[in-house]
Amino acid sequence: MKTTVELDASNRIVLSRELRRAAGIPRKQKLLVSATPGRIVLEMPANTSGRLIPRGKLKVWTGAVPATPVEEAVEQSRHYTR
């Protein structure tokens, strides 16, 4: 989704509900901000509120699962390097 937003009278940027939904950003979410000349990037911080626990021979993540499409997650795991 691509849209244009304007600064308000206090020079703030307000993200519309549709824009937040398209990006998967919940209300009152804290965002990481980085800036380069001509560009401002907003990112959601990584969810690190879980932990790995052993289940038999496997290790299982107990935290929330990111909303990554299955195909993309499989492709990322195929090209994972340590």
HTML snippet that shows the backbone in 3Dmol.js (N, CA, C, O; Angstrom):
<script src="https://3Dmol.org/build/3Dmol-min.js"></script>
<div id="view" style="width:600px;height:400px;position:relative"></div>
<script>
const pdb = `
ATOM      1  N   MET A   1       0.852  -1.178   0.000  1.00  0.00           N
ATOM      2  CA  MET A   1       0.000   0.000   0.000  1.00  0.00           C
ATOM      3  C   MET A   1       0.892   1.233   0.000  1.00  0.00           C
ATOM      4  O   MET A   1       1.895   1.290   0.712  1.00  0.00           O
ATOM      5  N   LYS A   2       0.524   2.193  -0.787  1.00  0.00           N
ATOM      6  CA  LYS A   2       1.276   3.439  -0.868  1.00  0.00           C
ATOM      7  C   LYS A   2       0.292   4.589  -0.718  1.00  0.00           C
ATOM      8  O   LYS A   2      -0.765   4.596  -1.349  1.00  0.00           O
ATOM      9  N   THR A   3       0.640   5.558   0.117  1.00  0.00           N
ATOM     10  CA  THR A   3      -0.234   6.707   0.331  1.00  0.00           C
ATOM     11  C   THR A   3       0.617   7.914   0.693  1.00  0.00           C
ATOM     12  O   THR A   3       1.815   7.785   0.948  1.00  0.00           O
ATOM     13  N   THR A   4       0.001   9.072   0.714  1.00  0.00           N
ATOM     14  CA  THR A   4       0.670  10.311   1.108  1.00  0.00           C
ATOM     15  C   THR A   4       0.074  10.796   2.410  1.00  0.00           C
ATOM     16  O   THR A   4      -1.146  10.845   2.560  1.00  0.00           O
ATOM     17  N   VAL A   5       0.935  11.157   3.360  1.00  0.00           N
ATOM     18  CA  VAL A   5       0.468  11.712   4.632  1.00  0.00           C
ATOM     19  C   VAL A   5       1.040  13.110   4.790  1.00  0.00           C
ATOM     20  O   VAL A   5       2.100  13.424   4.247  1.00  0.00           O
ATOM     21  N   GLU A   6       0.336  13.940   5.531  1.00  0.00           N
ATOM     22  CA  GLU A   6       0.788  15.311   5.773  1.00  0.00           C
ATOM     23  C   GLU A   6       1.142  15.481   7.240  1.00  0.00           C
ATOM     24  O   GLU A   6       0.586  14.806   8.106  1.00  0.00           O
ATOM     25  N   LEU A   7       2.058  16.377   7.507  1.00  0.00           N
ATOM     26  CA  LEU A   7       2.369  16.745   8.884  1.00  0.00           C
ATOM     27  C   LEU A   7       1.221  17.583   9.430  1.00  0.00           C
ATOM     28  O   LEU A   7       0.626  18.381   8.705  1.00  0.00           O
ATOM     29  N   ASP A   8       0.909  17.396  10.724  1.00  0.00           N
ATOM     30  CA  ASP A   8      -0.133  18.234  11.306  1.00  0.00           C
ATOM     31  C   ASP A   8       0.478  19.551  11.777  1.00  0.00           C
ATOM     32  O   ASP A   8       1.644  19.826  11.492  1.00  0.00           O
ATOM     33  N   ALA A   9      -0.293  20.364  12.490  1.00  0.00           N
ATOM     34  CA  ALA A   9       0.164  21.693  12.908  1.00  0.00           C
ATOM     35  C   ALA A   9       1.381  21.622  13.835  1.00  0.00           C
ATOM     36  O   ALA A   9       2.151  22.579  13.913  1.00  0.00           O
ATOM     37  N   SER A  10       1.563  20.500  14.539  1.00  0.00           N
ATOM     38  CA  SER A  10       2.700  20.328  15.441  1.00  0.00           C
ATOM     39  C   SER A  10       3.835  19.535  14.808  1.00  0.00           C
ATOM     40  O   SER A  10       4.726  19.055  15.509  1.00  0.00           O
ATOM     41  N   ASN A  11       3.808  19.394  13.464  1.00  0.00           N
ATOM     42  CA  ASN A  11       4.820  18.642  12.715  1.00  0.00           C
ATOM     43  C   ASN A  11       4.885  17.169  13.094  1.00  0.00           C
ATOM     44  O   ASN A  11       5.966  16.582  13.139  1.00  0.00           O
ATOM     45  N   ARG A  12       3.726  16.572  13.366  1.00  0.00           N
ATOM     46  CA  ARG A  12       3.648  15.146  13.668  1.00  0.00           C
ATOM     47  C   ARG A  12       3.076  14.404  12.467  1.00  0.00           C
ATOM     48  O   ARG A  12       2.313  14.961  11.677  1.00  0.00           O
ATOM     49  N   ILE A  13       3.459  13.147  12.348  1.00  0.00           N
ATOM     50  CA  ILE A  13       2.915  12.286  11.301  1.00  0.00           C
ATOM     51  C   ILE A  13       1.905  11.358  11.945  1.00  0.00           C
ATOM     52  O   ILE A  13       2.210  10.691  12.934  1.00  0.00           O
ATOM     53  N   VAL A  14       0.713  11.312  11.393  1.00  0.00           N
ATOM     54  CA  VAL A  14      -0.327  10.421  11.890  1.00  0.00           C
ATOM     55  C   VAL A  14      -0.556   9.337  10.843  1.00  0.00           C
ATOM     56  O   VAL A  14      -0.831   9.637   9.681  1.00  0.00           O
ATOM     57  N   LEU A  15      -0.440   8.065  11.261  1.00  0.00           N
ATOM     58  CA  LEU A  15      -0.668   6.950  10.350  1.00  0.00           C
ATOM     59  C   LEU A  15      -2.132   6.543  10.431  1.00  0.00           C
ATOM     60  O   LEU A  15      -2.649   6.292  11.520  1.00  0.00           O
ATOM     61  N   SER A  16      -2.799   6.475   9.294  1.00  0.00           N
ATOM     62  CA  SER A  16      -4.216   6.121   9.268  1.00  0.00           C
ATOM     63  C   SER A  16      -4.411   4.654   9.658  1.00  0.00           C
ATOM     64  O   SER A  16      -3.468   3.863   9.628  1.00  0.00           O
ATOM     65  N   ARG A  17      -5.628   4.308  10.019  1.00  0.00           N
ATOM     66  CA  ARG A  17      -5.962   2.940  10.398  1.00  0.00           C
ATOM     67  C   ARG A  17      -5.670   1.976   9.249  1.00  0.00           C
ATOM     68  O   ARG A  17      -5.133   0.890   9.469  1.00  0.00           O
ATOM     69  N   GLU A  18      -6.023   2.371   8.028  1.00  0.00           N
ATOM     70  CA  GLU A  18      -5.798   1.509   6.875  1.00  0.00           C
ATOM     71  C   GLU A  18      -4.305   1.247   6.658  1.00  0.00           C
ATOM     72  O   GLU A  18      -3.906   0.129   6.332  1.00  0.00           O
ATOM     73  N   LEU A  19      -3.489   2.284   6.841  1.00  0.00           N
ATOM     74  CA  LEU A  19      -2.051   2.142   6.671  1.00  0.00           C
ATOM     75  C   LEU A  19      -1.464   1.233   7.750  1.00  0.00           C
ATOM     76  O   LEU A  19      -0.612   0.394   7.461  1.00  0.00           O
ATOM     77  N   ARG A  20      -1.921   1.400   8.994  1.00  0.00           N
ATOM     78  CA  ARG A  20      -1.448   0.540  10.085  1.00  0.00           C
ATOM     79  C   ARG A  20      -1.866  -0.906   9.859  1.00  0.00           C
ATOM     80  O   ARG A  20      -1.080  -1.823  10.100  1.00  0.00           O
ATOM     81  N   ARG A  21      -3.093  -1.118   9.400  1.00  0.00           N
ATOM     82  CA  ARG A  21      -3.549  -2.483   9.116  1.00  0.00           C
ATOM     83  C   ARG A  21      -2.730  -3.126   8.012  1.00  0.00           C
ATOM     84  O   ARG A  21      -2.349  -4.291   8.120  1.00  0.00           O
ATOM     85  N   ALA A  22      -2.455  -2.380   6.953  1.00  0.00           N
ATOM     86  CA  ALA A  22      -1.676  -2.914   5.840  1.00  0.00           C
ATOM     87  C   ALA A  22      -0.269  -3.310   6.290  1.00  0.00           C
ATOM     88  O   ALA A  22       0.296  -4.276   5.776  1.00  0.00           O
ATOM     89  N   ALA A  23       0.295  -2.574   7.240  1.00  0.00           N
ATOM     90  CA  ALA A  23       1.638  -2.856   7.739  1.00  0.00           C
ATOM     91  C   ALA A  23       1.627  -3.817   8.927  1.00  0.00           C
ATOM     92  O   ALA A  23       2.688  -4.261   9.364  1.00  0.00           O
ATOM     93  N   GLY A  24       0.440  -4.149   9.460  1.00  0.00           N
ATOM     94  CA  GLY A  24       0.348  -5.052  10.607  1.00  0.00           C
ATOM     95  C   GLY A  24       0.790  -4.422  11.911  1.00  0.00           C
ATOM     96  O   GLY A  24       1.326  -5.104  12.784  1.00  0.00           O
ATOM     97  N   ILE A  25       0.567  -3.114  12.051  1.00  0.00           N
ATOM     98  CA  ILE A  25       0.987  -2.383  13.258  1.00  0.00           C
ATOM     99  C   ILE A  25      -0.226  -2.186  14.160  1.00  0.00           C
ATOM    100  O   ILE A  25      -1.176  -1.512  13.762  1.00  0.00           O
ATOM    101  N   PRO A  26      -0.220  -2.761  15.370  1.00  0.00           N
ATOM    102  CA  PRO A  26      -1.348  -2.551  16.282  1.00  0.00           C
ATOM    103  C   PRO A  26      -1.325  -1.144  16.890  1.00  0.00           C
ATOM    104  O   PRO A  26      -0.316  -0.443  16.812  1.00  0.00           O
ATOM    105  N   ARG A  27      -2.450  -0.739  17.495  1.00  0.00           N
ATOM    106  CA  ARG A  27      -2.530   0.578  18.143  1.00  0.00           C
ATOM    107  C   ARG A  27      -1.524   0.682  19.270  1.00  0.00           C
ATOM    108  O   ARG A  27      -1.248  -0.295  19.966  1.00  0.00           O
ATOM    109  N   LYS A  28      -0.983   1.868  19.441  1.00  0.00           N
ATOM    110  CA  LYS A  28      -0.039   2.201  20.517  1.00  0.00           C
ATOM    111  C   LYS A  28       1.236   1.358  20.491  1.00  0.00           C
ATOM    112  O   LYS A  28       1.908   1.223  21.513  1.00  0.00           O
ATOM    113  N   GLN A  29       1.569   0.795  19.343  1.00  0.00           N
ATOM    114  CA  GLN A  29       2.802   0.025  19.185  1.00  0.00           C
ATOM    115  C   GLN A  29       3.993   0.976  19.144  1.00  0.00           C
ATOM    116  O   GLN A  29       3.946   1.993  18.453  1.00  0.00           O
ATOM    117  N   LYS A  30       5.049   0.661  19.869  1.00  0.00           N
ATOM    118  CA  LYS A  30       6.268   1.461  19.791  1.00  0.00           C
ATOM    119  C   LYS A  30       7.023   1.035  18.538  1.00  0.00           C
ATOM    120  O   LYS A  30       7.098  -0.153  18.224  1.00  0.00           O
ATOM    121  N   LEU A  31       7.580   2.010  17.824  1.00  0.00           N
ATOM    122  CA  LEU A  31       8.272   1.746  16.576  1.00  0.00           C
ATOM    123  C   LEU A  31       9.710   2.230  16.639  1.00  0.00           C
ATOM    124  O   LEU A  31      10.011   3.228  17.294  1.00  0.00           O
ATOM    125  N   LEU A  32      10.596   1.516  15.956  1.00  0.00           N
ATOM    126  CA  LEU A  32      11.972   1.957  15.799  1.00  0.00           C
ATOM    127  C   LEU A  32      12.020   2.877  14.589  1.00  0.00           C
ATOM    128  O   LEU A  32      11.436   2.564  13.551  1.00  0.00           O
ATOM    129  N   VAL A  33      12.700   4.000  14.706  1.00  0.00           N
ATOM    130  CA  VAL A  33      12.759   4.985  13.628  1.00  0.00           C
ATOM    131  C   VAL A  33      14.209   5.187  13.221  1.00  0.00           C
ATOM    132  O   VAL A  33      15.086   5.367  14.065  1.00  0.00           O
ATOM    133  N   SER A  34      14.449   5.155  11.907  1.00  0.00           N
ATOM    134  CA  SER A  34      15.778   5.491  11.391  1.00  0.00           C
ATOM    135  C   SER A  34      15.590   6.490  10.257  1.00  0.00           C
ATOM    136  O   SER A  34      14.575   6.470   9.561  1.00  0.00           O
ATOM    137  N   ALA A  35      16.570   7.355  10.081  1.00  0.00           N
ATOM    138  CA  ALA A  35      16.459   8.401   9.058  1.00  0.00           C
ATOM    139  C   ALA A  35      17.751   8.484   8.257  1.00  0.00           C
ATOM    140  O   ALA A  35      18.851   8.404   8.804  1.00  0.00           O
ATOM    141  N   THR A  36      17.592   8.645   6.967  1.00  0.00           N
ATOM    142  CA  THR A  36      18.688   8.922   6.048  1.00  0.00           C
ATOM    143  C   THR A  36      18.222  10.100   5.198  1.00  0.00           C
ATOM    144  O   THR A  36      17.033  10.420   5.227  1.00  0.00           O
ATOM    145  N   PRO A  37      19.080  10.747   4.458  1.00  0.00           N
ATOM    146  CA  PRO A  37      18.633  11.884   3.659  1.00  0.00           C
ATOM    147  C   PRO A  37      17.469  11.510   2.724  1.00  0.00           C
ATOM    148  O   PRO A  37      17.607  10.648   1.856  1.00  0.00           O
ATOM    149  N   GLY A  38      16.345  12.166   2.919  1.00  0.00           N
ATOM    150  CA  GLY A  38      15.182  11.944   2.079  1.00  0.00           C
ATOM    151  C   GLY A  38      14.323  10.747   2.445  1.00  0.00           C
ATOM    152  O   GLY A  38      13.381  10.434   1.717  1.00  0.00           O
ATOM    153  N   ARG A  39      14.613  10.062   3.552  1.00  0.00           N
ATOM    154  CA  ARG A  39      13.864   8.856   3.889  1.00  0.00           C
ATOM    155  C   ARG A  39      13.772   8.673   5.404  1.00  0.00           C
ATOM    156  O   ARG A  39      14.760   8.836   6.120  1.00  0.00           O
ATOM    157  N   ILE A  40      12.580   8.334   5.878  1.00  0.00           N
ATOM    158  CA  ILE A  40      12.348   7.961   7.282  1.00  0.00           C
ATOM    159  C   ILE A  40      11.748   6.566   7.261  1.00  0.00           C
ATOM    160  O   ILE A  40      10.776   6.315   6.548  1.00  0.00           O
ATOM    161  N   VAL A  41      12.327   5.650   8.049  1.00  0.00           N
ATOM    162  CA  VAL A  41      11.862   4.270   8.078  1.00  0.00           C
ATOM    163  C   VAL A  41      11.343   3.952   9.466  1.00  0.00           C
ATOM    164  O   VAL A  41      12.035   4.171  10.460  1.00  0.00           O
ATOM    165  N   LEU A  42      10.105   3.428   9.537  1.00  0.00           N
ATOM    166  CA  LEU A  42       9.497   2.997  10.785  1.00  0.00           C
ATOM    167  C   LEU A  42       9.473   1.476  10.801  1.00  0.00           C
ATOM    168  O   LEU A  42       9.044   0.859   9.826  1.00  0.00           O
ATOM    169  N   GLU A  43       9.928   0.857  11.893  1.00  0.00           N
ATOM    170  CA  GLU A  43       9.954  -0.597  12.003  1.00  0.00           C
ATOM    171  C   GLU A  43       9.436  -1.024  13.366  1.00  0.00           C
ATOM    172  O   GLU A  43       9.645  -0.339  14.367  1.00  0.00           O
ATOM    173  N   MET A  44       8.762  -2.158  13.391  1.00  0.00           N
ATOM    174  CA  MET A  44       8.348  -2.721  14.666  1.00  0.00           C
ATOM    175  C   MET A  44       9.539  -3.472  15.258  1.00  0.00           C
ATOM    176  O   MET A  44      10.223  -4.201  14.539  1.00  0.00           O
ATOM    177  N   PRO A  45       9.799  -3.307  16.561  1.00  0.00           N
ATOM    178  CA  PRO A  45      10.923  -4.034  17.164  1.00  0.00           C
ATOM    179  C   PRO A  45      10.646  -5.536  17.178  1.00  0.00           C
ATOM    180  O   PRO A  45       9.491  -5.961  17.187  1.00  0.00           O
ATOM    181  N   ALA A  46      11.705  -6.329  17.179  1.00  0.00           N
ATOM    182  CA  ALA A  46      11.564  -7.779  17.206  1.00  0.00           C
ATOM    183  C   ALA A  46      10.920  -8.221  18.516  1.00  0.00           C
ATOM    184  O   ALA A  46      11.182  -7.650  19.575  1.00  0.00           O
ATOM    185  N   ASN A  47      10.085  -9.232  18.430  1.00  0.00           N
ATOM    186  CA  ASN A  47       9.426  -9.772  19.611  1.00  0.00           C
ATOM    187  C   ASN A  47      10.365 -10.748  20.295  1.00  0.00           C
ATOM    188  O   ASN A  47      10.606 -11.842  19.784  1.00  0.00           O
ATOM    189  N   THR A  48      10.892 -10.365  21.439  1.00  0.00           N
ATOM    190  CA  THR A  48      11.816 -11.225  22.170  1.00  0.00           C
ATOM    191  C   THR A  48      11.233 -11.634  23.514  1.00  0.00           C
ATOM    192  O   THR A  48      11.979 -11.910  24.453  1.00  0.00           O
ATOM    193  N   SER A  49       9.906 -11.676  23.619  1.00  0.00           N
ATOM    194  CA  SER A  49       9.284 -11.978  24.902  1.00  0.00           C
ATOM    195  C   SER A  49       9.070 -13.472  25.119  1.00  0.00           C
ATOM    196  O   SER A  49       8.401 -13.859  26.076  1.00  0.00           O
ATOM    197  N   GLY A  50       9.620 -14.314  24.259  1.00  0.00           N
ATOM    198  CA  GLY A  50       9.484 -15.752  24.429  1.00  0.00           C
ATOM    199  C   GLY A  50      10.822 -16.369  24.772  1.00  0.00           C
ATOM    200  O   GLY A  50      11.813 -15.671  24.984  1.00  0.00           O
ATOM    201  N   ARG A  51      10.831 -17.697  24.822  1.00  0.00           N
ATOM    202  CA  ARG A  51      12.086 -18.391  25.061  1.00  0.00           C
ATOM    203  C   ARG A  51      12.011 -19.774  24.433  1.00  0.00           C
ATOM    204  O   ARG A  51      10.927 -20.271  24.128  1.00  0.00           O
ATOM    205  N   LEU A  52      13.170 -20.389  24.245  1.00  0.00           N
ATOM    206  CA  LEU A  52      13.240 -21.736  23.702  1.00  0.00           C
ATOM    207  C   LEU A  52      13.196 -22.740  24.838  1.00  0.00           C
ATOM    208  O   LEU A  52      13.939 -22.613  25.812  1.00  0.00           O
ATOM    209  N   ILE A  53      12.334 -23.732  24.720  1.00  0.00           N
ATOM    210  CA  ILE A  53      12.281 -24.793  25.721  1.00  0.00           C
ATOM    211  C   ILE A  53      12.443 -26.134  25.014  1.00  0.00           C
ATOM    212  O   ILE A  53      11.942 -26.311  23.903  1.00  0.00           O
ATOM    213  N   PRO A  54      13.142 -27.084  25.648  1.00  0.00           N
ATOM    214  CA  PRO A  54      13.321 -28.384  25.011  1.00  0.00           C
ATOM    215  C   PRO A  54      12.045 -29.219  25.098  1.00  0.00           C
ATOM    216  O   PRO A  54      11.415 -29.296  26.153  1.00  0.00           O
ATOM    217  N   ARG A  55      11.673 -29.841  23.986  1.00  0.00           N
ATOM    218  CA  ARG A  55      10.555 -30.783  23.921  1.00  0.00           C
ATOM    219  C   ARG A  55      11.064 -32.024  23.197  1.00  0.00           C
ATOM    220  O   ARG A  55      11.060 -32.074  21.967  1.00  0.00           O
ATOM    221  N   GLY A  56      11.495 -33.007  23.946  1.00  0.00           N
ATOM    222  CA  GLY A  56      12.090 -34.187  23.320  1.00  0.00           C
ATOM    223  C   GLY A  56      13.389 -33.802  22.644  1.00  0.00           C
ATOM    224  O   GLY A  56      14.272 -33.221  23.274  1.00  0.00           O
ATOM    225  N   LYS A  57      13.513 -34.126  21.352  1.00  0.00           N
ATOM    226  CA  LYS A  57      14.725 -33.792  20.596  1.00  0.00           C
ATOM    227  C   LYS A  57      14.649 -32.406  19.972  1.00  0.00           C
ATOM    228  O   LYS A  57      15.624 -31.945  19.379  1.00  0.00           O
ATOM    229  N   LEU A  58      13.511 -31.738  20.096  1.00  0.00           N
ATOM    230  CA  LEU A  58      13.312 -30.430  19.477  1.00  0.00           C
ATOM    231  C   LEU A  58      13.389 -29.320  20.510  1.00  0.00           C
ATOM    232  O   LEU A  58      13.281 -29.562  21.712  1.00  0.00           O
ATOM    233  N   LYS A  59      13.577 -28.095  20.025  1.00  0.00           N
ATOM    234  CA  LYS A  59      13.460 -26.910  20.860  1.00  0.00           C
ATOM    235  C   LYS A  59      12.284 -26.112  20.326  1.00  0.00           C
ATOM    236  O   LYS A  59      12.173 -25.912  19.116  1.00  0.00           O
ATOM    237  N   VAL A  60      11.398 -25.651  21.213  1.00  0.00           N
ATOM    238  CA  VAL A  60      10.159 -24.981  20.827  1.00  0.00           C
ATOM    239  C   VAL A  60      10.176 -23.553  21.347  1.00  0.00           C
ATOM    240  O   VAL A  60      10.524 -23.313  22.503  1.00  0.00           O
ATOM    241  N   TRP A  61       9.795 -22.588  20.482  1.00  0.00           N
ATOM    242  CA  TRP A  61       9.699 -21.179  20.862  1.00  0.00           C
ATOM    243  C   TRP A  61       8.369 -20.949  21.556  1.00  0.00           C
ATOM    244  O   TRP A  61       7.329 -21.349  21.033  1.00  0.00           O
ATOM    245  N   THR A  62       8.375 -20.304  22.741  1.00  0.00           N
ATOM    246  CA  THR A  62       7.146 -20.097  23.510  1.00  0.00           C
ATOM    247  C   THR A  62       6.508 -18.741  23.271  1.00  0.00           C
ATOM    248  O   THR A  62       5.387 -18.507  23.723  1.00  0.00           O
ATOM    249  N   GLY A  63       7.193 -17.835  22.571  1.00  0.00           N
ATOM    250  CA  GLY A  63       6.666 -16.497  22.332  1.00  0.00           C
ATOM    251  C   GLY A  63       5.729 -16.440  21.147  1.00  0.00           C
ATOM    252  O   GLY A  63       5.407 -17.464  20.543  1.00  0.00           O
ATOM    253  N   ALA A  64       5.295 -15.243  20.820  1.00  0.00           N
ATOM    254  CA  ALA A  64       4.406 -15.031  19.676  1.00  0.00           C
ATOM    255  C   ALA A  64       5.160 -15.313  18.381  1.00  0.00           C
ATOM    256  O   ALA A  64       6.367 -15.089  18.281  1.00  0.00           O
ATOM    257  N   VAL A  65       4.433 -15.801  17.411  1.00  0.00           N
ATOM    258  CA  VAL A  65       5.017 -16.126  16.113  1.00  0.00           C
ATOM    259  C   VAL A  65       4.824 -14.925  15.185  1.00  0.00           C
ATOM    260  O   VAL A  65       3.718 -14.391  15.103  1.00  0.00           O
ATOM    261  N   PRO A  66       5.880 -14.487  14.481  1.00  0.00           N
ATOM    262  CA  PRO A  66       5.721 -13.344  13.572  1.00  0.00           C
ATOM    263  C   PRO A  66       4.766 -13.675  12.435  1.00  0.00           C
ATOM    264  O   PRO A  66       4.614 -14.838  12.061  1.00  0.00           O
ATOM    265  N   ALA A  67       4.135 -12.668  11.898  1.00  0.00           N
ATOM    266  CA  ALA A  67       3.154 -12.841  10.822  1.00  0.00           C
ATOM    267  C   ALA A  67       3.843 -12.903   9.468  1.00  0.00           C
ATOM    268  O   ALA A  67       3.526 -12.126   8.567  1.00  0.00           O
ATOM    269  N   THR A  68       4.785 -13.828   9.327  1.00  0.00           N
ATOM    270  CA  THR A  68       5.495 -14.019   8.062  1.00  0.00           C
ATOM    271  C   THR A  68       4.772 -15.090   7.264  1.00  0.00           C
ATOM    272  O   THR A  68       4.436 -16.136   7.819  1.00  0.00           O
ATOM    273  N   PRO A  69       4.522 -14.867   5.989  1.00  0.00           N
ATOM    274  CA  PRO A  69       3.896 -15.919   5.189  1.00  0.00           C
ATOM    275  C   PRO A  69       4.742 -17.197   5.204  1.00  0.00           C
ATOM    276  O   PRO A  69       5.970 -17.130   5.251  1.00  0.00           O
ATOM    277  N   VAL A  70       4.089 -18.344   5.164  1.00  0.00           N
ATOM    278  CA  VAL A  70       4.779 -19.630   5.264  1.00  0.00           C
ATOM    279  C   VAL A  70       5.839 -19.779   4.177  1.00  0.00           C
ATOM    280  O   VAL A  70       6.949 -20.232   4.452  1.00  0.00           O
ATOM    281  N   GLU A  71       5.503 -19.399   2.942  1.00  0.00           N
ATOM    282  CA  GLU A  71       6.455 -19.552   1.850  1.00  0.00           C
ATOM    283  C   GLU A  71       7.727 -18.749   2.106  1.00  0.00           C
ATOM    284  O   GLU A  71       8.833 -19.223   1.850  1.00  0.00           O
ATOM    285  N   GLU A  72       7.556 -17.525   2.617  1.00  0.00           N
ATOM    286  CA  GLU A  72       8.714 -16.672   2.896  1.00  0.00           C
ATOM    287  C   GLU A  72       9.544 -17.238   4.045  1.00  0.00           C
ATOM    288  O   GLU A  72      10.773 -17.211   3.987  1.00  0.00           O
ATOM    289  N   ALA A  73       8.889 -17.751   5.091  1.00  0.00           N
ATOM    290  CA  ALA A  73       9.603 -18.328   6.231  1.00  0.00           C
ATOM    291  C   ALA A  73      10.403 -19.557   5.804  1.00  0.00           C
ATOM    292  O   ALA A  73      11.535 -19.740   6.252  1.00  0.00           O
ATOM    293  N   VAL A  74       9.825 -20.406   4.939  1.00  0.00           N
ATOM    294  CA  VAL A  74      10.540 -21.586   4.449  1.00  0.00           C
ATOM    295  C   VAL A  74      11.746 -21.158   3.626  1.00  0.00           C
ATOM    296  O   VAL A  74      12.829 -21.726   3.774  1.00  0.00           O
ATOM    297  N   GLU A  75      11.574 -20.169   2.767  1.00  0.00           N
ATOM    298  CA  GLU A  75      12.679 -19.695   1.934  1.00  0.00           C
ATOM    299  C   GLU A  75      13.802 -19.113   2.793  1.00  0.00           C
ATOM    300  O   GLU A  75      14.978 -19.341   2.512  1.00  0.00           O
ATOM    301  N   GLN A  76      13.443 -18.361   3.841  1.00  0.00           N
ATOM    302  CA  GLN A  76      14.455 -17.798   4.732  1.00  0.00           C
ATOM    303  C   GLN A  76      15.209 -18.908   5.454  1.00  0.00           C
ATOM    304  O   GLN A  76      16.426 -18.820   5.613  1.00  0.00           O
ATOM    305  N   SER A  77      14.504 -19.957   5.897  1.00  0.00           N
ATOM    306  CA  SER A  77      15.166 -21.041   6.611  1.00  0.00           C
ATOM    307  C   SER A  77      16.083 -21.836   5.688  1.00  0.00           C
ATOM    308  O   SER A  77      17.095 -22.366   6.146  1.00  0.00           O
ATOM    309  N   ARG A  78      15.759 -21.933   4.407  1.00  0.00           N
ATOM    310  CA  ARG A  78      16.627 -22.643   3.456  1.00  0.00           C
ATOM    311  C   ARG A  78      17.950 -21.922   3.254  1.00  0.00           C
ATOM    312  O   ARG A  78      18.971 -22.565   3.012  1.00  0.00           O
ATOM    313  N   HIS A  79      17.950 -20.601   3.349  1.00  0.00           N
ATOM    314  CA  HIS A  79      19.158 -19.810   3.103  1.00  0.00           C
ATOM    315  C   HIS A  79      19.784 -19.302   4.400  1.00  0.00           C
ATOM    316  O   HIS A  79      20.609 -18.389   4.364  1.00  0.00           O
ATOM    317  N   TYR A  80      19.407 -19.875   5.544  1.00  0.00           N
ATOM    318  CA  TYR A  80      19.935 -19.436   6.839  1.00  0.00           C
ATOM    319  C   TYR A  80      21.378 -19.873   6.983  1.00  0.00           C
ATOM    320  O   TYR A  80      21.712 -21.024   6.702  1.00  0.00           O
ATOM    321  N   THR A  81      22.239 -18.958   7.420  1.00  0.00           N
ATOM    322  CA  THR A  81      23.624 -19.299   7.721  1.00  0.00           C
ATOM    323  C   THR A  81      23.970 -18.755   9.096  1.00  0.00           C
ATOM    324  O   THR A  81      23.444 -17.723   9.513  1.00  0.00           O
ATOM    325  N   ARG A  82      24.836 -19.433   9.783  1.00  0.00           N
ATOM    326  CA  ARG A  82      25.247 -18.982  11.110  1.00  0.00           C
ATOM    327  C   ARG A  82      26.442 -18.105  11.027  1.00  0.00           C
ATOM    328  O   ARG A  82      26.931 -17.629  12.052  1.00  0.00           O
TER     329      ARG A  82
END
`;
const viewer = $3Dmol.createViewer("view");
viewer.addModel(pdb, "pdb");
viewer.setStyle({}, {cartoon: {color: "spectrum"}});
viewer.zoomTo();
viewer.render();
</script>
